[in-house]
Amino acid sequence: MQVLQAGNHKLILLELDRDFVANLVKQAGFEFRMDDKHRSMTLDLIANERQAPLLLFDAADPGNLGWFARCQFYVDGSTGAVLQTPISIANQRDRSGRTLPHSLRLQISKELPTTFRLPGKQPVTEQMVYAVLYNLLNALLNTGVGVCGGSVIKPLAGRTEPHGSKN
């Protein structure tokens, strides 16, 4: 980890280990493709062995209340940002534009403001990002991740159609 000062701005530059991240993703049970750039690391995740969709659900739907009560990660449905983390996600789509239920694109930002804090006001380090990534991957497979608001990120589990009248 390095600290960079550009004028009045200070940034934390994370130095993520490609092999370590690859090992975490494999341990969690995903197949993946990695694109490691200077400012971010992108992972295309696929859970081919899984019968059910990834546990990404609409947190506002009363039918998903059981999921909501036990999840530890929430995604801003307008931006894809996983709240209080340097991670964002996006749906993967097939050629006809339908959302793939076993795939997601995940991006880890390597440049963060020095004021950025993880949950519990913990400072950001590479080890903490690895822990958050592993816990997020396990949540997608086991406990659930809630999508809050917006229309950019589509839920994959629970009731995925909009509720209410179709008249």
DSSP file with accessible surface (Angstrom, degrees, kcal/mol):
  #  RESIDUE AA STRUCTURE BP1 BP2  ACC     N-H-->O    O-->H-N    N-H-->O    O-->H-N    TCO  KAPPA ALPHA  PHI   PSI    X-CA   Y-CA   Z-CA
    1    1 A M              0   0   91      0, 0.0     2,-0.3     0, 0.0    13,-0.2   0.000 360.0 360.0 360.0 138.1    0.0    0.0    0.0
    2    2 A Q  E     -A   13   0A 103     11,-2.1    11,-3.3     2,-0.0     2,-0.5  -0.902 360.0-133.0-129.1 160.0    1.2    3.5   -0.9
    3    3 A V  E     -A   12   0A  91     -2,-0.3     2,-0.4     9,-0.2     9,-0.2  -0.973  22.1-165.6-115.1 128.9   -0.1    7.0   -0.2
    4    4 A L  E     -A   11   0A  74      7,-3.1     7,-3.1    -2,-0.5     2,-0.5  -0.942   6.1-156.7-115.3 134.6   -0.1    9.3   -3.2
    5    5 A Q  E     +A   10   0A 121     -2,-0.4     2,-0.5     5,-0.2     5,-0.2  -0.960  12.7 176.4-113.3 124.7   -0.5   13.1   -3.0
    6    6 A A  E >   -A    9   0A  55      3,-3.1     3,-2.0    -2,-0.5     2,-0.3  -0.899  65.6 -59.3-126.0  97.7   -1.8   14.9   -6.0
    7    7 A G  T 3  S-     0   0   60     -2,-0.5    -1,-0.0     1,-0.3     0, 0.0  -0.482 122.1 -13.1  65.7-124.8   -2.2   18.6   -5.2
    8    8 A N  T 3  S+     0   0  160     -2,-0.3     2,-0.4    -3,-0.1    -1,-0.3   0.498 122.0  91.4 -84.3  -5.4   -4.7   18.8   -2.3
    9    9 A H  E <   -A    6   0A 134     -3,-2.0    -3,-3.1   104,-0.0     2,-0.4  -0.774  55.1-164.9-100.5 135.6   -5.8   15.2   -2.7
   10   10 A K  E     -A    5   0A 106     -2,-0.4   104,-1.4    -5,-0.2     2,-0.4  -0.969  12.1-171.7-114.6 134.1   -4.3   12.2   -1.0
   11   11 A L  E     -AB   4 113A  42     -7,-3.1    -7,-3.1    -2,-0.4     2,-0.5  -0.952  22.2-133.5-125.5 147.0   -5.0    8.7   -2.2
   12   12 A I  E     -AB   3 112A  12    100,-3.9   100,-2.2    -2,-0.4     2,-0.7  -0.851  20.6-154.7 -92.1 128.1   -4.3    5.2   -0.9
   13   13 A L  E     -AB   2 111A  29    -11,-3.3   -11,-2.1    -2,-0.5     2,-0.3  -0.923   9.0-149.9-107.1 111.0   -2.9    3.0   -3.7
   14   14 A L        -     0   0    8     96,-2.8     2,-0.7    -2,-0.7   111,-0.0  -0.606   4.4-153.6 -80.4 139.3   -3.6   -0.7   -3.0
   15   15 A E        -     0   0  102     -2,-0.3     2,-0.3     2,-0.0   111,-0.1  -0.781  20.5-168.9-112.3  82.0   -1.1   -3.2   -4.3
   16   16 A L        -     0   0   13     -2,-0.7     2,-0.6     1,-0.1     3,-0.1  -0.567  20.3-127.6 -78.9 136.4   -3.3   -6.3   -4.7
   17   17 A D     >  -     0   0   81     -2,-0.3     4,-2.5     1,-0.2     5,-0.2  -0.732  11.6-153.3 -85.7 115.6   -1.6   -9.6   -5.4
   18   18 A R  H  > S+     0   0  115     -2,-0.6     4,-2.6     1,-0.2     5,-0.2   0.890  94.7  48.6 -55.2 -46.1   -3.1  -11.2   -8.5
   19   19 A D  H  > S+     0   0  128      2,-0.2     4,-2.3     1,-0.2    -1,-0.2   0.885 110.9  50.1 -66.0 -38.5   -2.3  -14.7   -7.3
   20   20 A F  H  > S+     0   0   92      2,-0.2     4,-2.2     1,-0.2    -2,-0.2   0.930 112.6  46.7 -65.6 -44.4   -3.7  -14.2   -3.8
   21   21 A V  H  X S+     0   0    0     -4,-2.5     4,-2.4     2,-0.2     5,-0.2   0.930 111.6  52.1 -63.0 -43.5   -7.0  -12.8   -5.3
   22   22 A A  H  X S+     0   0   14     -4,-2.6     4,-2.3    -5,-0.2    -2,-0.2   0.917 109.5  49.6 -59.2 -42.2   -7.1  -15.7   -7.7
   23   23 A N  H  X S+     0   0   81     -4,-2.3     4,-2.6     1,-0.2    -1,-0.2   0.911 109.9  50.8 -64.6 -41.7   -6.7  -18.2   -4.9
   24   24 A L  H  X S+     0   0   17     -4,-2.2     4,-2.0     2,-0.2    -2,-0.2   0.923 110.7  48.7 -60.5 -44.6   -9.5  -16.5   -2.8
   25   25 A V  H  X>S+     0   0    0     -4,-2.4     5,-2.1     1,-0.2     4,-0.8   0.914 112.8  47.6 -65.4 -41.5  -11.9  -16.6   -5.7
   26   26 A K  H ><5S+     0   0  135     -4,-2.3     3,-0.9    -5,-0.2    -1,-0.2   0.918 110.2  52.4 -64.6 -43.2  -11.1  -20.3   -6.4
   27   27 A Q  H 3<5S+     0   0  113     -4,-2.6    -1,-0.2     1,-0.3    -2,-0.2   0.862 105.6  55.1 -61.1 -35.6  -11.5  -21.2   -2.7
   28   28 A A  H 3<5S-     0   0    8     -4,-2.0    -1,-0.3    -5,-0.2    -2,-0.2   0.704 123.2-106.5 -72.0 -19.1  -14.9  -19.5   -2.6
   29   29 A G  T <<5S+     0   0   49     -3,-0.9     2,-0.3    -4,-0.8    20,-0.3   0.664  73.3 129.0 105.1  20.7  -16.0  -21.8   -5.5
   30   30 A F      < -     0   0    6     -5,-2.1     2,-0.3    17,-0.1    -1,-0.3  -0.809  50.1-141.6-107.8 147.9  -16.0  -19.5   -8.5
   31   31 A E  E     +C   46   0B  97     15,-3.1    15,-2.7    -2,-0.3     2,-0.3  -0.752  39.5 176.2 -90.8 154.0  -14.5  -19.8  -12.0
   32   32 A F  E     -C   45   0B  57     -2,-0.3     2,-0.4    13,-0.2    13,-0.2  -0.974  37.9-142.0-156.2 164.2  -13.2  -16.4  -13.1
   33   33 A R  E     -C   44   0B 160     11,-1.3    11,-2.7    -2,-0.3     2,-0.4  -0.997  28.8-152.8-129.4 132.2  -11.4  -14.2  -15.6
   34   34 A M  E     -C   43   0B  28     -2,-0.4     2,-0.4     9,-0.2     9,-0.2  -0.878  16.5-174.1-113.6 139.1   -9.3  -11.4  -14.2
   35   35 A D  E     -C   42   0B  72      7,-2.7     7,-2.8    -2,-0.4     2,-0.7  -0.945  13.1-166.2-128.3 106.4   -8.3   -8.1  -15.8
   36   36 A D  E     +C   41   0B  45     -2,-0.4     5,-0.2     5,-0.2     2,-0.2  -0.853  14.9 169.8-101.7 112.7   -5.7   -6.3  -13.6
   37   37 A K        -     0   0  119      3,-2.8    -2,-0.0    -2,-0.7     0, 0.0  -0.620  47.9 -97.8-113.3 176.5   -5.2   -2.7  -14.5
   38   38 A H  S    S+     0   0  150     -2,-0.2     3,-0.1     1,-0.2    -1,-0.0   0.888 120.3  28.5 -62.5 -41.5   -3.4    0.2  -12.8
   39   39 A R  S    S+     0   0  159      1,-0.2    71,-2.8    70,-0.1    72,-0.7   0.591 128.5  11.2-100.2 -13.3   -6.5    1.7  -11.1
   40   40 A S  E     - D   0 109B  16     69,-0.2    -3,-2.8    70,-0.2     2,-0.4  -0.989  56.3-133.6-158.1 163.2   -8.7   -1.4  -10.6
   41   41 A M  E     -CD  36 108B   0     67,-2.1    67,-3.0    -2,-0.3     2,-0.4  -0.997  24.2-160.0-122.7 126.7   -9.0   -5.1  -10.8
   42   42 A T  E     -CD  35 107B  20     -7,-2.8    -7,-2.7    -2,-0.4     2,-0.4  -0.925   5.6-170.0-112.9 134.3  -12.0   -6.7  -12.6
   43   43 A L  E     -CD  34 106B   0     63,-3.4    63,-3.2    -2,-0.4     2,-0.8  -0.989  13.7-154.6-123.7 124.6  -13.2  -10.2  -12.1
   44   44 A D  E     -CD  33 105B  12    -11,-2.7   -11,-1.3    -2,-0.4     2,-0.4  -0.901  27.0-159.3 -93.6 111.1  -15.8  -11.9  -14.3
   45   45 A L  E     -CD  32 104B   0     59,-3.2    59,-1.7    -2,-0.8     2,-0.4  -0.762  15.8-178.3-100.4 140.2  -17.2  -14.5  -11.9
   46   46 A I  E     -CD  31 103B  57    -15,-2.7   -15,-3.1    -2,-0.4     2,-0.6  -0.998  16.3-164.4-137.3 130.2  -19.1  -17.7  -12.8
   47   47 A A    >   +     0   0    4     55,-2.6     3,-1.1    -2,-0.4   -17,-0.1  -0.682  24.4 162.0-109.9  73.3  -20.6  -20.3  -10.5
   48   48 A N  T 3   +     0   0   95     -2,-0.6    -1,-0.2     1,-0.2   -18,-0.1   0.815  69.2  57.0 -65.2 -32.9  -21.1  -23.1  -13.0
   49   49 A E  T 3  S+     0   0  167    -20,-0.3     2,-0.3    -3,-0.2    -1,-0.2   0.593  87.8 100.3 -75.2  -8.9  -21.5  -25.9  -10.4
   50   50 A R    <   -     0   0   54     -3,-1.1     4,-0.1     1,-0.1    -3,-0.1  -0.615  52.9-166.8 -87.1 133.1  -24.4  -24.0   -8.7
   51   51 A Q  S    S+     0   0  182     -2,-0.3    -1,-0.1     2,-0.1    -4,-0.0   0.896  75.2  54.7 -81.1 -43.5  -28.0  -25.1   -9.4
   52   52 A A  S    S-     0   0   49      1,-0.1     3,-0.1    50,-0.0   105,-0.1  -0.484  97.6 -95.4 -88.1 159.6  -29.6  -22.0   -7.9
   53   53 A P        -     0   0   42      0, 0.0    49,-0.2     0, 0.0    -1,-0.1  -0.248  52.8 -81.1 -66.5 163.4  -28.9  -18.4   -8.9
   54   54 A L        -     0   0    0     47,-2.7     2,-2.2     1,-0.1    87,-0.2  -0.330  50.9-105.6 -60.8 148.1  -26.4  -16.3   -6.9
   55   55 A L  S    S+     0   0   15     85,-3.2    90,-2.6    84,-0.1     2,-0.6  -0.394  71.4 134.9 -85.0  66.1  -28.0  -14.9   -3.8
   56   56 A L  E     +g  145   0C   0     -2,-2.2   100,-3.2    88,-0.2   101,-2.5  -0.967  33.8 172.5-111.5 110.4  -28.3  -11.3   -5.0
   57   57 A F  E     -g  146   0C   0     88,-2.4    90,-3.2    -2,-0.6     2,-0.7  -0.826  42.0 -96.8-127.3 162.1  -31.8  -10.2   -4.0
   58   58 A D  E >   -g  147   0C  39     99,-0.5     3,-0.9   101,-0.3     6,-0.2  -0.657  30.0-162.2 -77.8 110.2  -34.1   -7.1   -3.9
   59   59 A A  T 3  S+     0   0   17     88,-2.2    -1,-0.2    -2,-0.7    89,-0.1   0.724  85.4  58.1 -69.2 -20.0  -33.8   -5.8   -0.3
   60   60 A A  T 3  S+     0   0   73     87,-0.5    -1,-0.2    -3,-0.0    88,-0.1   0.658  80.6  99.8 -86.0 -13.9  -37.0   -3.7   -0.6
   61   61 A D    X   -     0   0    3     -3,-0.9     3,-2.2     1,-0.2    98,-0.1  -0.593  67.1-147.2 -78.0 120.7  -39.3   -6.7   -1.5
   62   62 A P  G >  S+     0   0   98      0, 0.0     3,-1.4     0, 0.0     4,-0.2   0.794  97.1  66.6 -58.3 -25.3  -41.2   -7.8    1.6
   63   63 A G  G 3  S+     0   0   54      1,-0.3     3,-0.3     2,-0.1     4,-0.1   0.665  98.3  53.0 -68.5 -15.8  -41.1  -11.4    0.2
   64   64 A N  G X> S+     0   0    6     -3,-2.2     4,-2.3    -6,-0.2     3,-0.6   0.150  70.3 118.6-104.1  19.0  -37.3  -11.3    0.7
   65   65 A L  H <> S+     0   0  117     -3,-1.4     4,-2.0     1,-0.2    -1,-0.2   0.872  72.0  56.5 -56.6 -37.6  -37.4  -10.3    4.4
   66   66 A G  H 3> S+     0   0   50     -3,-0.3     4,-0.7     1,-0.2    -1,-0.2   0.900 109.7  45.5 -62.5 -38.7  -35.7  -13.6    5.5
   67   67 A W  H X> S+     0   0   63     -3,-0.6     3,-1.0     1,-0.2     4,-0.9   0.929 110.2  54.5 -66.8 -45.0  -32.8  -12.8    3.2
   68   68 A F  H >< S+     0   0   81     -4,-2.3     3,-0.6     1,-0.2    -2,-0.2   0.879 101.6  58.4 -59.4 -38.2  -32.6   -9.2    4.3
   69   69 A A  H 3< S+     0   0   86     -4,-2.0    -1,-0.2     1,-0.2    -2,-0.2   0.766 113.8  35.9 -66.8 -24.5  -32.3  -10.1    8.0
   70   70 A R  H << S+     0   0  135     -3,-1.0    -1,-0.2    -4,-0.7    -2,-0.2   0.449  90.0 105.4-112.8   2.0  -29.2  -12.2    7.6
   71   71 A C    <<  -     0   0   13     -4,-0.9    74,-0.1    -3,-0.6    73,-0.1  -0.502  42.9-169.4 -85.2 152.3  -27.1  -10.5    4.9
   72   72 A Q        +     0   0  117     72,-0.6     2,-0.4    -2,-0.2    -1,-0.1   0.450  68.9  62.9-114.5  -5.8  -24.0   -8.4    5.7
   73   73 A F  E     -h  145   0C  16     71,-0.5    73,-2.1    63,-0.1     2,-0.4  -0.962  57.9-171.4-124.1 143.0  -23.5   -6.7    2.3
   74   74 A Y  E     -h  146   0C  63     -2,-0.4     9,-2.7     9,-0.3     2,-0.4  -0.983  10.3-149.1-131.0 143.7  -25.7   -4.3    0.5
   75   75 A V  E     -hI 147  82C   0     71,-3.2    73,-3.2    -2,-0.4     2,-0.7  -0.924  20.6-124.0-114.8 132.8  -25.4   -3.0   -3.1
   76   76 A D  E >>  -h  148   0C  53      5,-2.8     4,-3.2    -2,-0.4     3,-0.7  -0.670  21.7-152.3 -71.4 112.3  -26.5    0.4   -4.3
   77   77 A G  T 34 S+     0   0    0     71,-2.4    76,-1.7    -2,-0.7    75,-1.6   0.644  90.0  54.9 -66.7 -14.0  -28.8   -0.6   -7.2
   78   78 A S  T 34 S+     0   0   68     70,-0.4    -1,-0.2    72,-0.2    72,-0.1   0.776 126.2  15.4 -87.5 -29.8  -28.2    2.6   -9.0
   79   79 A T  T <4 S-     0   0   90     -3,-0.7    -2,-0.2     2,-0.1     3,-0.1   0.603  92.3-122.7-119.2 -20.7  -24.3    2.4   -9.1
   80   80 A G     <  +     0   0    1     -4,-3.2     9,-2.8     1,-0.3     2,-0.3   0.452  58.3 149.7  86.9   1.3  -23.4   -1.2   -8.3
   81   81 A A  B     -E   88   0B  37     -5,-0.3    -5,-2.8     7,-0.3     2,-0.7  -0.508  48.9-133.4 -71.9 129.7  -21.3   -0.1   -5.4
   82   82 A V  B >   -I   75   0C   1      5,-2.9     3,-1.4    -2,-0.3     5,-0.4  -0.784  41.9-107.6 -80.3 116.2  -21.1   -2.6   -2.5
   83   83 A L  T 3  S+     0   0   83     -9,-2.7    -9,-0.3    -2,-0.7    -1,-0.1  -0.151  93.0   4.6 -58.7 137.2  -21.7   -0.3    0.4
   84   84 A Q  T 3  S+     0   0  125      1,-0.2    -1,-0.2    34,-0.1    -3,-0.0   0.741 114.1  91.8  61.2  30.0  -18.7    0.6    2.6
   85   85 A T  S <  S-     0   0   13     -3,-1.4    -1,-0.2     2,-0.2    -3,-0.1  -0.951  83.1-120.6-138.3 164.6  -16.2   -1.4    0.4
   86   86 A P  S    S+     0   0   11      0, 0.0    23,-3.0     0, 0.0     2,-0.4   0.133  84.9 101.7 -88.6  23.2  -14.0   -0.5   -2.5
   87   87 A I  E     - F   0 108B   3     -5,-0.4    -5,-2.9    21,-0.2     2,-0.3  -0.842  47.2-177.5-112.2 142.3  -15.9   -3.1   -4.6
   88   88 A S  E     -EF  81 107B  34     19,-2.4    19,-3.0    -2,-0.4     2,-0.3  -0.951   9.6-156.3-131.4 155.8  -18.6   -2.7   -7.2
   89   89 A I  E     - F   0 106B   9     -9,-2.8     2,-0.3    -2,-0.3    17,-0.2  -0.891   7.2-170.5-129.1 161.7  -20.6   -5.3   -9.1
   90   90 A A  E     - F   0 105B  39     15,-2.1    15,-2.9    -2,-0.3     2,-0.1  -0.987  29.5-106.2-146.5 150.0  -22.5   -5.6  -12.3
   91   91 A N  E     - F   0 104B  19     -2,-0.3     2,-0.4    61,-0.3    13,-0.2  -0.440  28.3-134.2 -71.0 151.4  -24.8   -8.1  -13.8
   92   92 A Q  E     -     0   0B  36     11,-0.8     8,-2.9     8,-0.4     2,-0.3  -0.840  23.3-158.2-101.1 146.6  -23.6  -10.3  -16.7
   93   93 A R  E     - F   0  99B 114     -2,-0.4     6,-0.2     6,-0.3     2,-0.1  -0.920  11.5-127.2-127.5 152.6  -25.9  -10.7  -19.7
   94   94 A D    >   -     0   0   50      4,-2.4     3,-1.9    -2,-0.3     6,-0.0  -0.222  47.6 -84.8 -84.6-177.1  -26.2  -13.3  -22.5
   95   95 A R  T 3  S+     0   0  261      1,-0.3    -1,-0.1     2,-0.1    -2,-0.0   0.780 129.3  52.9 -63.2 -27.1  -26.3  -12.3  -26.2
   96   96 A S  T 3  S-     0   0   79      2,-0.1    -1,-0.3     1,-0.0    -3,-0.0   0.452 121.1-105.4 -89.4   1.3  -30.1  -11.6  -26.1
   97   97 A G  S <  S+     0   0   39     -3,-1.9     2,-0.2     1,-0.3    -2,-0.1   0.459  72.1 141.1  94.2   1.3  -29.7   -9.3  -23.1
   98   98 A R        -     0   0  169      1,-0.1    -4,-2.4    -5,-0.0    -1,-0.3  -0.569  58.7-106.5 -78.7 143.3  -31.1  -11.5  -20.4
   99   99 A T  E     - F   0  93B  40     -2,-0.2    -6,-0.3    -6,-0.2    -1,-0.1  -0.457  29.1-128.7 -69.1 132.1  -29.3  -11.4  -17.0
  100  100 A L  E >   -     0   0B  56     -8,-2.9     3,-1.0    -2,-0.2    -8,-0.4  -0.734  11.5-152.1 -83.9 124.5  -27.2  -14.5  -16.3
  101  101 A P  E 3  S+     0   0B  51      0, 0.0   -47,-2.7     0, 0.0    -1,-0.1   0.647  90.8  43.9 -75.0 -13.8  -28.2  -16.0  -12.9
  102  102 A H  E 3  S+     0   0B  50    -49,-0.2   -55,-2.6   -10,-0.0     2,-0.4   0.238 104.7  72.7-113.4  12.2  -24.8  -17.6  -12.1
  103  103 A S  E <   +D   46   0B  13     -3,-1.0   -11,-0.8   -57,-0.2     2,-0.3  -0.969  45.6 167.2-134.9 145.8  -22.5  -14.7  -13.2
  104  104 A L  E     -DF  45  91B   1    -59,-1.7   -59,-3.2    -2,-0.4     2,-0.5  -0.979  29.1-131.2-146.4 154.8  -21.4  -11.3  -12.0
  105  105 A R  E     -DF  44  90B  97    -15,-2.9   -15,-2.1    -2,-0.3     2,-0.4  -0.944  27.4-168.8-105.2 130.7  -18.7   -8.8  -12.9
  106  106 A L  E     -DF  43  89B   1    -63,-3.2   -63,-3.4    -2,-0.5     2,-0.4  -0.969   4.2-166.8-123.1 134.1  -16.9   -7.5   -9.8
  107  107 A Q  E     -DF  42  88B  79    -19,-3.0   -19,-2.4    -2,-0.4     2,-0.5  -0.990   6.2-158.9-126.4 130.7  -14.5   -4.6   -9.7
  108  108 A I  E     -DF  41  87B   1    -67,-3.0   -67,-2.1    -2,-0.4     2,-0.3  -0.942  18.1-137.0-107.5 122.1  -12.1   -3.7   -6.9
  109  109 A S  E     -D   40   0B  42    -23,-3.0   -69,-0.2    -2,-0.5   -70,-0.1  -0.617  13.8-168.9 -77.9 133.3  -10.9   -0.1   -6.9
  110  110 A K  S    S+     0   0   21    -71,-2.8   -96,-2.8    -2,-0.3     2,-0.5   0.513  72.1  67.1 -98.2  -9.2   -7.2    0.3   -6.2
  111  111 A E  E     +B   13   0A  39    -72,-0.7   -98,-0.2   -98,-0.2    -1,-0.1  -0.964  63.7 162.8-116.3 117.8   -7.3    4.1   -5.7
  112  112 A L  E     -B   12   0A   9   -100,-2.2  -100,-3.9    -2,-0.5     2,-0.0  -0.961  42.4-102.0-132.8 149.0   -9.2    5.3   -2.6
  113  113 A P  E >   -B   11   0A  61      0, 0.0     3,-2.0     0, 0.0  -102,-0.2  -0.372  34.8-118.6 -64.6 149.6   -9.3    8.6   -0.7
  114  114 A T  T 3  S+     0   0   48   -104,-1.4    10,-0.2     1,-0.3  -103,-0.1   0.723 114.1  61.7 -64.4 -17.3   -7.3    8.4    2.6
  115  115 A T  T 3  S+     0   0  113   -105,-0.2    -1,-0.3     8,-0.1     2,-0.1   0.537  76.7 118.2 -84.2  -6.8  -10.5    9.1    4.4
  116  116 A F    <   -     0   0   45     -3,-2.0     8,-0.5     8,-0.0     2,-0.4  -0.380  43.4-175.3 -64.2 132.7  -12.1    5.9    3.1
  117  117 A R  E     -J  123   0D 113      6,-0.1     3,-0.1    -2,-0.1     4,-0.1  -0.988  19.8-135.1-131.7 144.4  -13.0    3.5    5.9
  118  118 A L  E >>  -J  122   0D   2      4,-2.7     3,-1.1    -2,-0.4     4,-0.7  -0.325  57.8 -57.2 -81.7 172.8  -14.4   -0.1    5.9
  119  119 A P  G >4 S+     0   0   55      0, 0.0     3,-0.7     0, 0.0    -1,-0.2  -0.190 131.2  31.7 -53.1 144.8  -17.2   -1.1    8.3
  120  120 A G  G 34 S-     0   0   72      1,-0.2    -2,-0.1    -3,-0.1     0, 0.0   0.651 129.4 -82.9  77.8  14.0  -16.3   -0.4   11.9
  121  121 A K  G <4 S+     0   0  175     -3,-1.1    -1,-0.2     1,-0.2    -5,-0.0   0.764  78.9 164.5  59.8  29.5  -14.2    2.5   10.8
  122  122 A Q  E <<  -J  118   0D  84     -4,-0.7    -4,-2.7    -3,-0.7    -1,-0.2  -0.566  39.3-115.7 -75.8 137.3  -11.3    0.2   10.0
  123  123 A P  E     -J  117   0D  79      0, 0.0     2,-0.4     0, 0.0    -6,-0.1  -0.329  36.1-100.4 -68.5 156.7   -8.6    1.7    7.8
  124  124 A V        +     0   0    2     -8,-0.5     2,-0.3   -10,-0.2     3,-0.1  -0.652  50.3 157.3 -84.5 129.1   -8.1    0.1    4.3
  125  125 A T     >  -     0   0   41     -2,-0.4     4,-2.2     1,-0.1     5,-0.2  -0.926  53.9-107.1-137.3 165.4   -5.2   -2.3    3.8
  126  126 A E  H  > S+     0   0   19     -2,-0.3     4,-2.6     1,-0.2     5,-0.2   0.920 120.3  53.9 -59.8 -41.4   -4.7   -5.1    1.2
  127  127 A Q  H  > S+     0   0  127      1,-0.2     4,-2.1     2,-0.2    -1,-0.2   0.886 108.3  49.1 -62.5 -39.0   -5.4   -7.7    3.9
  128  128 A M  H  > S+     0   0   53      2,-0.2     4,-2.5     1,-0.2    -1,-0.2   0.895 110.0  51.1 -67.9 -38.1   -8.7   -6.1    4.8
  129  129 A V  H  X S+     0   0    2     -4,-2.2     4,-2.8     2,-0.2    -2,-0.2   0.914 109.1  51.5 -65.2 -40.7   -9.7   -5.9    1.1
  130  130 A Y  H  X S+     0   0   24     -4,-2.6     4,-2.6     2,-0.2    -2,-0.2   0.928 111.2  48.0 -59.8 -44.1   -8.9   -9.6    0.7
  131  131 A A  H  X S+     0   0   45     -4,-2.1     4,-2.5     2,-0.2    -2,-0.2   0.927 112.8  47.4 -63.8 -44.6  -11.1  -10.4    3.8
  132  132 A V  H  X S+     0   0   16     -4,-2.5     4,-2.6     2,-0.2    -2,-0.2   0.926 112.2  50.6 -63.1 -43.6  -14.0   -8.3    2.5
  133  133 A L  H  X S+     0   0    0     -4,-2.8     4,-2.6     2,-0.2    -2,-0.2   0.944 111.5  47.0 -59.6 -48.8  -13.7   -9.9   -1.0
  134  134 A Y  H  X S+     0   0   72     -4,-2.6     4,-2.3     1,-0.2    -1,-0.2   0.929 113.5  48.3 -61.5 -43.2  -13.8  -13.4    0.4
  135  135 A N  H  X S+     0   0   70     -4,-2.5     4,-2.2     2,-0.2    -1,-0.2   0.888 111.3  50.6 -65.3 -38.5  -16.7  -12.7    2.7
  136  136 A L  H  X S+     0   0    2     -4,-2.6     4,-2.2     2,-0.2    -2,-0.2   0.930 109.9  49.9 -64.2 -44.4  -18.6  -11.1   -0.2
  137  137 A L  H  X S+     0   0    0     -4,-2.6     4,-1.1     1,-0.2    -2,-0.2   0.921 112.2  47.7 -61.8 -42.5  -18.0  -14.1   -2.4
  138  138 A N  H  X>S+     0   0   38     -4,-2.3     4,-2.6     1,-0.2     5,-0.5   0.885 109.2  54.2 -65.5 -37.0  -19.3  -16.4    0.3
  139  139 A A  I  <>S+     0   0    1     -4,-2.2     5,-3.1     1,-0.2    -2,-0.2   0.893 103.9  55.2 -64.1 -38.5  -22.3  -14.2    0.9
  140  140 A L  I  <5S+     0   0    1     -4,-2.2   -85,-3.2     1,-0.2    -1,-0.2   0.803 118.3  35.2 -63.5 -27.9  -23.2  -14.5   -2.8
  141  141 A L  I  <5S+     0   0   23     -4,-1.1    -2,-0.2    -3,-0.4    -1,-0.2   0.756 135.1  12.1 -95.1 -28.5  -23.2  -18.2   -2.5
  142  142 A N  I  <5S+     0   0  103     -4,-2.6    -3,-0.2    -5,-0.1    -2,-0.1   0.807 127.6  21.3-123.0 -48.2  -24.5  -18.8    1.0
  143  143 A T  I   <S-     0   0   50     -5,-0.5   -73,-0.2    -4,-0.2    -3,-0.2   0.702  96.2-111.5-108.2 -24.7  -26.2  -15.9    3.0
  144  144 A G      < -     0   0    0     -5,-3.1   -72,-0.6    -6,-0.2   -71,-0.5   0.004  10.6-125.1 108.0 148.9  -27.3  -13.3    0.4
  145  145 A V  E     -gh  56  73C   0    -90,-2.6   -88,-2.4   -74,-0.1     2,-0.3  -1.000  27.0-134.3-130.0 127.4  -26.5   -9.8   -0.7
  146  146 A G  E     -gh  57  74C   0    -73,-2.1   -71,-3.2    -2,-0.4     2,-0.6  -0.671   4.4-147.5 -90.1 137.5  -29.2   -7.2   -0.8
  147  147 A V  E     -gh  58  75C   5    -90,-3.2   -88,-2.2    -2,-0.3     2,-0.6  -0.911  16.8-157.0 -99.7 122.0  -29.7   -4.8   -3.7
  148  148 A C  E     - h   0  76C  49    -73,-3.2   -71,-2.4    -2,-0.6   -70,-0.4  -0.898  45.9 -46.7-107.8 112.0  -31.1   -1.4   -2.4
  149  149 A G  S    S+     0   0   47     -2,-0.6     4,-0.2   -73,-0.2   -90,-0.1   0.091  88.5  81.6  66.6-176.4  -33.0    0.8   -4.8
  150  150 A G        -     0   0   49    -73,-0.1   -72,-0.2     1,-0.1    -1,-0.1   0.113  67.5-116.4  71.0 176.2  -32.1    1.7   -8.4
  151  151 A S  S    S+     0   0   88    -74,-0.2   -73,-0.2     3,-0.1    -1,-0.1   0.296  90.2  84.1-133.6   6.0  -32.6   -0.2  -11.6
  152  152 A V  S    S+     0   0   83    -75,-1.6     2,-0.5     1,-0.1   -61,-0.3   0.924  86.9  53.6 -79.5 -45.7  -29.1   -0.8  -12.8
  153  153 A I  S    S-     0   0    6    -76,-1.7    -1,-0.1    -4,-0.2   -73,-0.1  -0.806  78.7-150.9 -93.6 123.7  -28.3   -3.9  -10.8
  154  154 A K        -     0   0   82     -2,-0.5    -3,-0.1    -3,-0.0     6,-0.1  -0.803  17.8-118.5 -96.3 131.7  -30.9   -6.7  -11.3
  155  155 A P        -     0   0   24      0, 0.0   -98,-0.2     0, 0.0  -100,-0.1  -0.321  19.6-165.2 -62.2 151.0  -31.5   -9.2   -8.4
  156  156 A L        +     0   0   15   -100,-3.2     2,-0.3  -102,-0.2   -99,-0.2   0.582  66.7  43.1-111.3 -20.1  -30.8  -12.8   -9.2
  157  157 A A  S    S+     0   0    8   -101,-2.5   -99,-0.5     2,-0.1     2,-0.1  -0.802  97.6  20.8-125.2 169.7  -32.6  -14.6   -6.4
  158  158 A G  S    S-     0   0   44     -2,-0.3     2,-0.7  -101,-0.1   -94,-0.1  -0.360 122.1 -11.2  70.5-155.2  -35.9  -14.3   -4.5
  159  159 A R        +     0   0  109      1,-0.2  -101,-0.3  -101,-0.1    -2,-0.1  -0.680  67.7 175.7 -78.6 115.2  -38.7  -12.5   -6.4
  160  160 A T        +     0   0   61     -2,-0.7    -1,-0.2    -4,-0.1    -2,-0.0   0.601  52.5  83.0-100.4 -13.5  -36.9  -10.9   -9.3
  161  161 A E  S    S-     0   0  113      1,-0.1     2,-0.0     0, 0.0    -2,-0.0  -0.645  94.9 -95.1 -87.1 150.8  -39.9   -9.5  -11.1
  162  162 A P        -     0   0  114      0, 0.0     2,-0.2     0, 0.0    -1,-0.1  -0.364  43.6-130.9 -61.6 138.6  -41.3   -6.1  -10.0
  163  163 A H        +     0   0   97     -4,-0.1     2,-0.2    -3,-0.0  -102,-0.0  -0.533  61.7  55.1 -89.4 163.4  -44.1   -6.6   -7.5
  164  164 A G  S    S-     0   0   63     -2,-0.2     2,-0.1     2,-0.0     0, 0.0  -0.557  94.3 -22.6 109.3-176.2  -47.5   -4.8   -7.7
  165  165 A S        -     0   0   98     -2,-0.2    -2,-0.0     1,-0.1     0, 0.0  -0.383  38.4-159.2 -72.6 143.6  -50.1   -4.6  -10.3
  166  166 A K              0   0  180     -2,-0.1    -1,-0.1     0, 0.0    -3,-0.0   0.177 360.0 360.0-103.8  13.2  -49.3   -5.1  -14.0
  167  167 A N              0   0  192      0, 0.0    -2,-0.0     0, 0.0     0, 0.0  -0.475 360.0 360.0 -77.2 360.0  -52.4   -3.2  -15.2
